Amino acid sequence: METFLGLDYPTWWFLVVGGLFSGYAILDGFDFGAGAWHTFFRKNSSRETALKAIDPTWHGNEVWLVIGGGTLFAGFPVFYGTLFSAMYTPFILFLLFIIFRGISIKFRNMEEMLWWRRMWDWGYSISSIMLAFLLGVVLGNILNGMPLDENFDYTGRGFFEFLNPFSVLVGVTSLALFMMHGAIYLLLKTEGKLYNRIQQFLKIGIAFFIISYIVTTSYGFFNLDHLLVVFENNRILFVVPFLVFLSIANVPRLASKKKYGWAFIFTSLTIALLLVIVAFELYPRLLLSNSVTENSITIYNAAASTKTLKIMMGFVAVGGPLVLMYSFFVYRTFWGKVKSDTEGY
């Protein structure tokens, strides 16, 4: 098999897909987290300010999802087809909620009636909560494994089979992580009474995440032995969970000192490191068959041709830096606190 810089092309594509979805989780994660807190703001002015904080960026953040989905389809079409067939219900729900979330943001201020704005506020908040939860549910199912036959077709029959205990726990943990991440982002963008109130939300968010993370990790440790094999065989990899622990521990420490810029960096780092652990637990698999292990989908039996991967790597080499430059430009342009008396949301 052809290699590039010592790694074969399926492995390179595995890293590319993982990097893009990590970027999406970090960027749209704080949007979802901010939305999850939205209905807890009592005043209409506070809700408008919170919406202004995400207004310039939420469209661009979803670009990472589109590109990530495209690279997944281009690089691993077998995995893409099986996953979307198996997870049809949560993916359709995700699509509906992401559409409804955008509609809620856009429609909210089109009328002055209080009931109208409250309705769309609830729509925005519920959509954000469900999107964070559903992302975790899909990830939990990938880690837990699914019943697959020799043709890599999903053989499960239960309509709610995707709501197994581990996937629900991962969904709740994802929501908690994004709520903590989103609260810190809002603290970077707000001031005054709203700023003080979000400080209290952050304390709740940190406690919510730590508890849910401990419960989910404990469940996985005692019930999903296959996730531990890579760490048992390569003890040096335990450095990554240790870094996750340090990263999580730094968030409340920095928050107590009101160093929210650094706290945001560490919540972003926590998301990235958790996904690195996921990558270690999966590689070289993409989807474990928990009925017959031999039917598992790997980066090799799911990959497109080497020629296709090489051509697509060229597009990534050009498009990747452009997306990064665009994201940097947007965040640099709209850096600083949101002013409640400015035009817009």
C-alpha positions as MATLAB code, in Angstrom:
seq = 'METFLGLDYPTWWFLVVGGLFSGYAILDGFDFGAGAWHTFFRKNSSRETALKAIDPTWHGNEVWLVIGGGTLFAGFPVFYGTLFSAMYTPFILFLLFIIFRGISIKFRNMEEMLWWRRMWDWGYSISSIMLAFLLGVVLGNILNGMPLDENFDYTGRGFFEFLNPFSVLVGVTSLALFMMHGAIYLLLKTEGKLYNRIQQFLKIGIAFFIISYIVTTSYGFFNLDHLLVVFENNRILFVVPFLVFLSIANVPRLASKKKYGWAFIFTSLTIALLLVIVAFELYPRLLLSNSVTENSITIYNAAASTKTLKIMMGFVAVGGPLVLMYSFFVYRTFWGKVKSDTEGY';
ca = [
       0.000    0.000    0.000;
       1.283    3.451   -0.921;
       2.401    5.695    1.901;
       3.029    9.393    2.421;
       5.436   10.557    5.145;
       5.396    7.079    6.625;
       1.598    6.700    6.842;
      -0.728    5.015    4.372;
      -3.450    7.108    2.748;
      -6.399    5.575    4.673;
      -4.658    6.543    7.916;
      -4.048   10.066    6.614;
      -7.718   10.328    5.684;
      -8.714    9.035    9.128;
      -6.705   11.912   10.639;
      -8.209   14.458    8.228;
     -11.790   13.420    9.020;
     -11.031   13.405   12.744;
      -9.466   16.857   12.557;
     -12.424   18.354   10.717;
     -15.005   16.924   13.110;
     -12.871   18.049   16.056;
     -12.913   21.579   14.621;
     -16.675   21.366   14.217;
     -17.188   20.118   17.786;
     -15.088   22.959   19.212;
     -16.655   25.729   17.128;
     -20.318   24.742   16.904;
     -20.060   23.242   20.390;
     -20.044   26.642   22.071;
     -22.993   27.684   19.869;
     -24.974   24.688   21.101;
     -23.896   25.370   24.664;
     -24.905   29.032   24.475;
     -28.267   27.990   23.045;
     -28.813   25.444   25.817;
     -28.585   28.245   28.404;
     -30.791   30.597   26.406;
     -34.141   30.063   28.134;
     -32.533   30.607   31.543;
     -32.024   34.280   30.717;
     -34.928   36.160   32.265;
     -34.892   39.408   30.310;
     -35.490   39.875   26.609;
     -32.447   42.166   26.442;
     -30.257   39.397   27.875;
     -31.496   36.944   25.276;
     -30.869   39.422   22.487;
     -27.331   40.015   23.726;
     -26.680   36.263   23.926;
     -27.898   35.864   20.344;
     -25.694   38.715   19.171;
     -22.729   36.860   20.656;
     -23.154   33.934   18.266;
     -24.774   35.719   15.323;
     -21.591   36.450   13.306;
     -20.170   32.941   13.698;
     -22.813   30.222   13.809;
     -23.227   30.065   10.009;
     -19.513   29.664    9.458;
     -19.163   27.059   12.187;
     -21.519   24.762   10.305;
     -19.169   24.873    7.309;
     -16.946   22.502    9.259;
     -19.818   20.000    9.480;
     -20.463   20.166    5.741;
     -16.795   19.700    4.890;
     -16.428   16.925    7.465;
     -19.389   15.055    6.028;
     -18.039   15.498    2.514;
     -14.591   14.152    3.410;
     -16.163   11.219    5.230;
     -18.181   10.329    2.131;
     -15.201   10.793   -0.194;
     -12.720    8.873    1.930;
     -14.803    6.121    3.530;
     -17.973    5.606    1.452;
     -18.706    2.164    2.955;
     -18.641    3.528    6.492;
     -20.658    6.573    5.441;
     -23.398    4.402    3.909;
     -23.597    1.991    6.836;
     -23.546    4.682    9.516;
     -26.231    6.807    7.908;
     -28.419    3.741    7.334;
     -28.002    2.518   10.910;
     -28.355    5.975   12.476;
     -31.093    7.159   10.117;
     -33.419    8.324   12.889;
     -30.901   10.401   14.900;
     -29.440   11.894   11.710;
     -32.876   12.930   10.441;
     -33.654   14.420   13.850;
     -30.303   16.226   13.782;
     -31.093   17.672   10.354;
     -34.548   18.826   11.479;
     -33.224   20.428   14.650;
     -30.361   22.194   12.867;
     -32.882   23.640   10.375;
     -35.283   24.634   13.156;
     -32.434   26.218   15.122;
     -31.535   28.472   12.195;
     -35.186   29.358   11.634;
     -35.598   30.226   15.321;
     -32.623   32.580   15.251;
     -33.805   34.327   12.084;
     -37.521   34.545   12.909;
     -37.202   35.666   16.529;
     -36.995   39.403   15.945;
     -39.317   39.609   12.963;
     -42.242   40.472   15.241;
     -42.447   42.491   18.455;
     -44.977   40.327   20.314;
     -43.606   38.815   23.516;
     -45.227   35.424   22.879;
     -43.641   35.299   19.414;
     -40.143   35.913   20.742;
     -40.560   33.448   23.598;
     -41.735   30.763   21.209;
     -38.636   31.105   19.040;
     -36.406   31.391   22.108;
     -37.690   28.010   23.249;
     -37.262   26.630   19.740;
     -33.645   27.840   19.612;
     -32.819   26.458   23.048;
     -34.476   23.049   22.621;
     -32.868   22.634   19.199;
     -29.429   23.435   20.620;
     -29.885   20.943   23.462;
     -31.035   18.186   21.128;
     -28.247   18.795   18.621;
     -25.598   18.450   21.336;
     -27.294   15.344   22.704;
     -27.715   13.671   19.292;
     -24.059   14.199   18.381;
     -23.144   12.347   21.561;
     -25.662    9.581   20.846;
     -24.130    8.911   17.418;
     -20.611    8.907   18.871;
     -21.715    6.587   21.667;
     -23.121    4.099   19.173;
     -19.914    4.177   17.131;
     -17.898    3.374   20.256;
     -20.391    0.806   21.527;
     -20.579   -0.983   18.176;
     -23.522   -2.099   16.067;
     -24.721   -5.445   14.675;
     -23.360   -5.766   11.105;
     -23.448   -8.630    8.612;
     -20.684   -9.741    6.243;
     -21.742   -7.065    3.722;
     -21.405   -4.354    6.389;
     -25.166   -3.885    6.443;
     -26.808   -2.899    9.709;
     -28.929   -5.764   11.076;
     -30.523   -4.068   14.080;
     -34.300   -3.886   14.112;
     -35.318   -1.820   17.114;
     -36.513    1.684   16.233;
     -34.972    3.084   19.420;
     -32.014    0.708   19.465;
     -29.677    3.657   19.110;
     -30.773    4.826   22.583;
     -28.723    2.280   24.514;
     -27.408    3.218   27.987;
     -23.891    4.106   26.832;
     -25.016    6.279   23.915;
     -27.440    8.164   26.181;
     -24.658    8.763   28.708;
     -22.322   10.022   25.967;
     -25.150   12.250   24.714;
     -25.668   13.778   28.153;
     -21.911   14.233   28.621;
     -21.631   15.950   25.230;
     -24.444   18.306   26.198;
     -22.763   19.056   29.540;
     -19.388   19.701   27.889;
     -20.904   22.047   25.327;
     -22.883   23.907   28.010;
     -19.664   24.515   29.949;
     -17.903   25.519   26.726;
     -20.780   27.803   25.698;
     -21.025   29.518   29.091;
     -17.340   30.436   28.919;
     -17.783   31.809   25.400;
     -20.710   33.964   26.556;
     -18.568   35.288   29.416;
     -16.031   36.420   26.832;
     -18.757   38.293   24.930;
     -20.937   39.840   27.669;
     -20.701   42.305   30.548;
     -22.760   43.751   33.393;
     -25.600   41.845   35.071;
     -25.779   39.257   32.296;
     -22.069   38.545   32.782;
     -22.627   37.995   36.511;
     -25.534   35.649   35.872;
     -23.571   33.566   33.362;
     -20.816   33.175   35.961;
     -23.336   31.270   38.074;
     -24.378   29.211   35.042;
     -20.742   28.263   34.478;
     -20.440   26.817   37.992;
     -23.485   24.655   37.314;
     -22.130   23.683   33.885;
     -18.762   22.619   35.293;
     -20.403   20.462   37.973;
     -22.809   18.974   35.412;
     -19.954   18.023   33.086;
     -17.659   16.571   35.752;
     -20.426   14.367   37.174;
     -21.640   13.163   33.768;
     -18.062   12.550   32.583;
     -17.242   10.427   35.650;
     -20.448    8.394   35.272;
     -19.939    7.830   31.524;
     -16.271    6.915   31.902;
     -17.057    4.501   34.724;
     -19.782    2.810   32.685;
     -17.477    2.435   29.710;
     -14.644    1.101   31.880;
     -16.773   -1.678   33.363;
     -18.945   -2.542   30.357;
     -16.981   -1.849   27.151;
     -13.763   -3.826   27.419;
     -12.887   -3.368   23.744;
     -12.299    0.345   24.333;
      -9.491   -0.404   26.790;
      -7.474   -2.828   24.655;
      -5.388   -0.172   22.903;
      -4.369    1.384   26.237;
      -3.551   -1.989   27.787;
      -1.321   -2.824   24.802;
       0.281    0.640   24.632;
       0.677    2.002   28.149;
       2.292    5.175   26.838;
      -1.136    6.212   25.497;
      -2.373    6.676   29.063;
      -0.721   10.080   28.825;
      -3.744   11.281   26.807;
      -6.385   10.527   29.505;
      -3.992   12.136   31.984;
      -3.866   15.266   29.810;
      -7.673   15.230   29.669;
      -7.749   15.174   33.471;
      -5.354   18.123   33.656;
      -7.308   20.022   31.019;
     -10.618   19.533   32.827;
      -9.059   20.447   36.185;
      -7.764   23.718   34.747;
     -11.226   24.941   33.741;
     -12.624   25.578   37.277;
      -9.205   26.843   38.408;
      -9.071   29.443   35.652;
     -12.757   30.287   35.989;
     -12.273   31.056   39.676;
      -9.618   33.608   38.626;
     -11.909   34.944   35.871;
      -9.352   34.040   33.206;
     -12.059   33.020   30.772;
      -9.926   33.288   27.655;
      -7.607   30.595   28.980;
     -10.583   28.601   30.294;
     -12.036   28.607   26.776;
      -8.734   27.305   25.408;
      -8.820   24.456   27.928;
     -12.443   23.500   27.189;
     -11.480   23.448   23.499;
      -8.454   21.329   24.366;
     -10.677   18.989   26.395;
     -12.953   18.433   23.396;
      -9.960   17.798   21.131;
      -8.267   15.390   23.567;
     -11.475   13.431   24.173;
     -11.793   12.941   20.421;
      -8.133   11.851   20.298;
      -9.035    9.151   22.833;
     -11.941    8.138   20.608;
      -9.539    7.888   17.655;
      -7.174    5.662   19.636;
     -10.054    3.446   20.762;
     -11.328    3.007   17.212;
      -8.212    2.842   15.013;
      -7.965    1.071   12.624;
     -11.678    0.381   12.997;
     -14.322    2.877   12.060;
     -17.288    0.880   13.325;
     -17.182   -2.234   15.479;
     -19.539   -5.095   14.677;
     -20.699   -6.230   18.109;
     -22.378   -9.323   16.656;
     -19.463  -10.768   14.643;
     -16.170   -8.938   15.154;
     -14.895   -9.950   11.702;
     -17.668   -7.860   10.140;
     -16.269   -4.633   11.601;
     -15.671   -1.715    9.255;
     -12.050   -0.540    9.189;
     -10.220    2.278    7.446;
      -8.962   -0.300    4.930;
     -12.116   -2.164    3.914;
     -14.126    1.090    3.887;
     -11.676    3.355    2.073;
     -12.005    4.672   -1.446;
      -9.250    3.855   -3.940;
      -5.756    5.120   -3.247;
      -5.969    7.332   -6.343;
      -9.139    8.953   -5.026;
      -7.594    9.541   -1.609;
      -4.473   11.084   -3.161;
      -6.543   13.465   -5.310;
      -8.757   14.428   -2.367;
      -5.698   15.053   -0.196;
      -4.758   17.729   -2.715;
      -8.118   19.425   -2.219;
      -7.659   19.226    1.553;
      -4.191   20.763    1.286;
      -5.724   23.771   -0.479;
      -9.159   23.967    1.146;
      -8.088   23.302    4.740;
      -5.966   26.446    5.140;
      -8.668   28.508    3.425;
     -11.286   27.373    5.961;
      -8.887   28.103    8.817;
      -8.149   31.567    7.415;
     -11.854   32.280    6.994;
     -12.616   31.204   10.578;
      -9.728   33.273   11.937;
     -10.854   36.330    9.970;
     -14.445   36.097   11.243;
     -13.464   35.657   14.888;
     -10.822   38.360   14.670;
     -13.293   40.788   13.086;
     -15.981   40.244   15.719;
     -13.618   39.969   18.689;
     -14.612   41.683   21.948;
     -17.714   42.281   24.000;
     -21.216   42.507   22.558;
     -22.911   45.854   23.038;
     -26.642   45.565   23.783;
     -27.450   48.846   22.030;
     -25.949   47.891   18.655;
     -27.935   46.966   15.576;
     -28.883   43.338   14.837;
     -30.061   40.644   17.180;
];
